[in-house]
Amino acid sequence: MVASYMQKVKVPSIYGFPVGHSDFNLALPIGVKARINADELKLSILESAVD
C-alpha cells in the first residue's frame, strides 16, 4: 500500500526498514535532512536530530 502511494506522489521513499514495533529496530529521526542512495541501498542522516 505504501509503495503504491509513494509511486503516485513521485517522491523518494524506502520501506522494509527495521524501525517501529519489533524486537530489533533502529532510531529514525524525523525532520532532519537525509540522503537516499537507491543504487547502494543506503540511507544517510545528514544532520543531528538534537541540538
Backbone as XML, in Angstrom:
<?xml version="1.0"?>
<chain id="A" units="angstrom">
  <residue number="1" name="MET">
    <atom name="N" x="0.817" y="-1.177" z="0.000"/>
    <atom name="CA" x="0.000" y="0.000" z="0.000"/>
    <atom name="C" x="0.876" y="1.261" z="0.000"/>
  </residue>
  <residue number="2" name="VAL">
    <atom name="N" x="1.898" y="1.287" z="0.839"/>
    <atom name="CA" x="2.777" y="2.454" z="0.904"/>
    <atom name="C" x="3.508" y="2.653" z="-0.413"/>
  </residue>
  <residue number="3" name="ALA">
    <atom name="N" x="4.046" y="1.582" z="-0.982"/>
    <atom name="CA" x="4.774" y="1.689" z="-2.256"/>
    <atom name="C" x="3.870" y="2.230" z="-3.352"/>
  </residue>
  <residue number="4" name="SER">
    <atom name="N" x="2.639" y="1.788" z="-3.404"/>
    <atom name="CA" x="1.692" y="2.260" z="-4.410"/>
    <atom name="C" x="1.444" y="3.762" z="-4.270"/>
  </residue>
  <residue number="5" name="TYR">
    <atom name="N" x="1.250" y="4.227" z="-3.043"/>
    <atom name="CA" x="1.016" y="5.652" z="-2.803"/>
    <atom name="C" x="2.245" y="6.478" z="-3.164"/>
  </residue>
  <residue number="6" name="MET">
    <atom name="N" x="3.416" y="6.029" z="-2.743"/>
    <atom name="CA" x="4.635" y="6.800" z="-2.982"/>
    <atom name="C" x="4.954" y="6.898" z="-4.474"/>
  </residue>
  <residue number="7" name="GLN">
    <atom name="N" x="4.623" y="5.900" z="-5.251"/>
    <atom name="CA" x="4.827" y="5.978" z="-6.697"/>
    <atom name="C" x="3.943" y="7.064" z="-7.303"/>
  </residue>
  <residue number="8" name="LYS">
    <atom name="N" x="2.766" y="7.227" z="-6.776"/>
    <atom name="CA" x="1.840" y="8.242" z="-7.288"/>
    <atom name="C" x="2.317" y="9.657" z="-6.993"/>
  </residue>
  <residue number="9" name="VAL">
    <atom name="N" x="2.887" y="9.886" z="-5.818"/>
    <atom name="CA" x="3.321" y="11.234" z="-5.448"/>
    <atom name="C" x="4.738" y="11.538" z="-5.927"/>
  </residue>
  <residue number="10" name="LYS">
    <atom name="N" x="5.439" y="10.532" z="-6.415"/>
    <atom name="CA" x="6.760" y="10.678" z="-7.030"/>
    <atom name="C" x="7.785" y="11.362" z="-6.123"/>
  </residue>
  <residue number="11" name="VAL">
    <atom name="N" x="7.926" y="10.832" z="-4.920"/>
    <atom name="CA" x="8.967" y="11.284" z="-4.009"/>
    <atom name="C" x="9.794" y="10.067" z="-3.591"/>
  </residue>
  <residue number="12" name="PRO">
    <atom name="N" x="11.067" y="10.283" z="-3.264"/>
    <atom name="CA" x="11.890" y="9.144" z="-2.838"/>
    <atom name="C" x="11.335" y="8.515" z="-1.566"/>
  </residue>
  <residue number="13" name="SER">
    <atom name="N" x="11.417" y="7.219" z="-1.481"/>
    <atom name="CA" x="10.939" y="6.526" z="-0.284"/>
    <atom name="C" x="11.657" y="5.195" z="-0.131"/>
  </residue>
  <residue number="14" name="ILE">
    <atom name="N" x="11.679" y="4.706" z="1.088"/>
    <atom name="CA" x="12.182" y="3.368" z="1.364"/>
    <atom name="C" x="11.188" y="2.682" z="2.289"/>
  </residue>
  <residue number="15" name="TYR">
    <atom name="N" x="11.122" y="1.375" z="2.225"/>
    <atom name="CA" x="10.265" y="0.628" z="3.133"/>
    <atom name="C" x="10.922" y="-0.709" z="3.421"/>
  </residue>
  <residue number="16" name="GLY">
    <atom name="N" x="10.421" y="-1.398" z="4.418"/>
    <atom name="CA" x="11.052" y="-2.631" z="4.860"/>
    <atom name="C" x="12.262" y="-2.340" z="5.755"/>
  </residue>
  <residue number="17" name="PHE">
    <atom name="N" x="12.360" y="-1.102" z="6.233"/>
    <atom name="CA" x="13.455" y="-0.650" z="7.077"/>
    <atom name="C" x="13.175" y="-1.096" z="8.512"/>
  </residue>
  <residue number="18" name="PRO">
    <atom name="N" x="14.197" y="-1.532" z="9.274"/>
    <atom name="CA" x="13.948" y="-2.052" z="10.624"/>
    <atom name="C" x="13.646" y="-0.954" z="11.651"/>
  </residue>
  <residue number="19" name="VAL">
    <atom name="N" x="12.496" y="-0.327" z="11.537"/>
    <atom name="CA" x="12.040" y="0.668" z="12.508"/>
    <atom name="C" x="10.632" y="0.296" z="12.936"/>
  </residue>
  <residue number="20" name="GLY">
    <atom name="N" x="10.236" y="0.761" z="14.086"/>
    <atom name="CA" x="8.865" y="0.509" z="14.514"/>
    <atom name="C" x="8.797" y="-0.436" z="15.693"/>
  </residue>
  <residue number="21" name="HIS">
    <atom name="N" x="7.744" y="-1.218" z="15.738"/>
    <atom name="CA" x="7.457" y="-2.091" z="16.878"/>
    <atom name="C" x="7.890" y="-3.518" z="16.577"/>
  </residue>
  <residue number="22" name="SER">
    <atom name="N" x="9.179" y="-3.778" z="16.747"/>
    <atom name="CA" x="9.692" y="-5.128" z="16.539"/>
    <atom name="C" x="10.826" y="-5.375" z="17.524"/>
  </residue>
  <residue number="23" name="ASP">
    <atom name="N" x="11.325" y="-6.604" z="17.567"/>
    <atom name="CA" x="12.406" y="-6.927" z="18.500"/>
    <atom name="C" x="13.665" y="-6.129" z="18.194"/>
  </residue>
  <residue number="24" name="PHE">
    <atom name="N" x="13.996" y="-5.966" z="16.931"/>
    <atom name="CA" x="15.156" y="-5.172" z="16.529"/>
    <atom name="C" x="14.661" y="-3.985" z="15.727"/>
  </residue>
  <residue number="25" name="ASN">
    <atom name="N" x="14.968" y="-2.785" z="16.191"/>
    <atom name="CA" x="14.612" y="-1.606" z="15.403"/>
    <atom name="C" x="15.639" y="-0.508" z="15.618"/>
  </residue>
  <residue number="26" name="LEU">
    <atom name="N" x="15.769" y="0.341" z="14.634"/>
    <atom name="CA" x="16.702" y="1.456" z="14.665"/>
    <atom name="C" x="15.950" y="2.756" z="14.893"/>
  </residue>
  <residue number="27" name="ALA">
    <atom name="N" x="16.603" y="3.686" z="15.566"/>
    <atom name="CA" x="16.010" y="5.015" z="15.747"/>
    <atom name="C" x="16.106" y="5.765" z="14.424"/>
  </residue>
  <residue number="28" name="LEU">
    <atom name="N" x="15.004" y="6.288" z="13.967"/>
    <atom name="CA" x="14.971" y="7.036" z="12.719"/>
    <atom name="C" x="14.459" y="8.435" z="13.029"/>
  </residue>
  <residue number="29" name="PRO">
    <atom name="N" x="15.352" y="9.434" z="13.037"/>
    <atom name="CA" x="14.922" y="10.792" z="13.395"/>
    <atom name="C" x="13.973" y="11.374" z="12.349"/>
  </residue>
  <residue number="30" name="ILE">
    <atom name="N" x="13.016" y="12.143" z="12.817"/>
    <atom name="CA" x="12.039" y="12.777" z="11.940"/>
    <atom name="C" x="12.364" y="14.265" z="11.836"/>
  </residue>
  <residue number="31" name="GLY">
    <atom name="N" x="12.318" y="14.800" z="10.622"/>
    <atom name="CA" x="12.515" y="16.225" z="10.419"/>
    <atom name="C" x="13.957" y="16.645" z="10.195"/>
  </residue>
  <residue number="32" name="VAL">
    <atom name="N" x="14.858" y="15.683" z="9.966"/>
    <atom name="CA" x="16.246" y="16.031" z="9.674"/>
    <atom name="C" x="16.535" y="15.783" z="8.192"/>
  </residue>
  <residue number="33" name="LYS">
    <atom name="N" x="17.574" y="16.419" z="7.684"/>
    <atom name="CA" x="17.974" y="16.192" z="6.296"/>
    <atom name="C" x="18.618" y="14.821" z="6.181"/>
  </residue>
  <residue number="34" name="ALA">
    <atom name="N" x="18.268" y="14.123" z="5.105"/>
    <atom name="CA" x="18.811" y="12.785" z="4.867"/>
    <atom name="C" x="19.003" y="12.587" z="3.372"/>
  </residue>
  <residue number="35" name="ARG">
    <atom name="N" x="19.801" y="11.590" z="3.040"/>
    <atom name="CA" x="20.039" y="11.260" z="1.630"/>
    <atom name="C" x="19.760" y="9.773" z="1.427"/>
  </residue>
  <residue number="36" name="ILE">
    <atom name="N" x="19.012" y="9.454" z="0.378"/>
    <atom name="CA" x="18.751" y="8.067" z="-0.001"/>
    <atom name="C" x="19.558" y="7.766" z="-1.249"/>
  </residue>
  <residue number="37" name="ASN">
    <atom name="N" x="20.385" y="6.715" z="-1.202"/>
    <atom name="CA" x="21.123" y="6.247" z="-2.362"/>
    <atom name="C" x="20.529" y="4.893" z="-2.743"/>
  </residue>
  <residue number="38" name="ALA">
    <atom name="N" x="19.666" y="4.891" z="-3.745"/>
    <atom name="CA" x="18.970" y="3.669" z="-4.142"/>
    <atom name="C" x="19.909" y="2.651" z="-4.768"/>
  </residue>
  <residue number="39" name="ASP">
    <atom name="N" x="20.971" y="3.125" z="-5.428"/>
    <atom name="CA" x="21.919" y="2.192" z="-6.051"/>
    <atom name="C" x="22.668" y="1.369" z="-5.010"/>
  </residue>
  <residue number="40" name="GLU">
    <atom name="N" x="23.011" y="2.003" z="-3.895"/>
    <atom name="CA" x="23.753" y="1.327" z="-2.835"/>
    <atom name="C" x="22.853" y="0.851" z="-1.691"/>
  </residue>
  <residue number="41" name="LEU">
    <atom name="N" x="21.540" y="1.089" z="-1.805"/>
    <atom name="CA" x="20.584" y="0.746" z="-0.747"/>
    <atom name="C" x="21.032" y="1.342" z="0.582"/>
  </residue>
  <residue number="42" name="LYS">
    <atom name="N" x="21.294" y="2.655" z="0.561"/>
    <atom name="CA" x="21.876" y="3.325" z="1.714"/>
    <atom name="C" x="21.075" y="4.565" z="2.093"/>
  </residue>
  <residue number="43" name="LEU">
    <atom name="N" x="20.860" y="4.746" z="3.393"/>
    <atom name="CA" x="20.234" y="5.957" z="3.933"/>
    <atom name="C" x="21.262" y="6.640" z="4.812"/>
  </residue>
  <residue number="44" name="SER">
    <atom name="N" x="21.541" y="7.910" z="4.534"/>
    <atom name="CA" x="22.497" y="8.688" z="5.325"/>
    <atom name="C" x="21.760" y="9.838" z="6.005"/>
  </residue>
  <residue number="45" name="ILE">
    <atom name="N" x="21.908" y="9.954" z="7.309"/>
    <atom name="CA" x="21.351" y="11.081" z="8.060"/>
    <atom name="C" x="22.399" y="12.194" z="7.993"/>
  </residue>
  <residue number="46" name="LEU">
    <atom name="N" x="22.029" y="13.376" z="7.496"/>
    <atom name="CA" x="22.979" y="14.435" z="7.207"/>
    <atom name="C" x="23.114" y="15.493" z="8.300"/>
  </residue>
  <residue number="47" name="GLU">
    <atom name="N" x="22.263" y="15.455" z="9.308"/>
    <atom name="CA" x="22.370" y="16.427" z="10.391"/>
    <atom name="C" x="21.931" y="15.797" z="11.699"/>
  </residue>
  <residue number="48" name="SER">
    <atom name="N" x="22.296" y="16.435" z="12.784"/>
    <atom name="CA" x="21.951" y="15.934" z="14.106"/>
    <atom name="C" x="20.449" y="16.058" z="14.366"/>
  </residue>
  <residue number="49" name="ALA">
    <atom name="N" x="19.906" y="15.105" z="15.076"/>
    <atom name="CA" x="18.481" y="15.138" z="15.422"/>
    <atom name="C" x="18.239" y="15.931" z="16.700"/>
  </residue>
  <residue number="50" name="VAL">
    <atom name="N" x="19.301" y="16.258" z="17.415"/>
    <atom name="CA" x="19.171" y="17.024" z="18.657"/>
    <atom name="C" x="20.105" y="18.232" z="18.611"/>
  </residue>
  <residue number="51" name="ASP">
    <atom name="N" x="19.745" y="19.262" z="19.346"/>
    <atom name="CA" x="20.604" y="20.458" z="19.419"/>
    <atom name="C" x="21.590" y="20.349" z="20.552"/>
  </residue>
</chain>
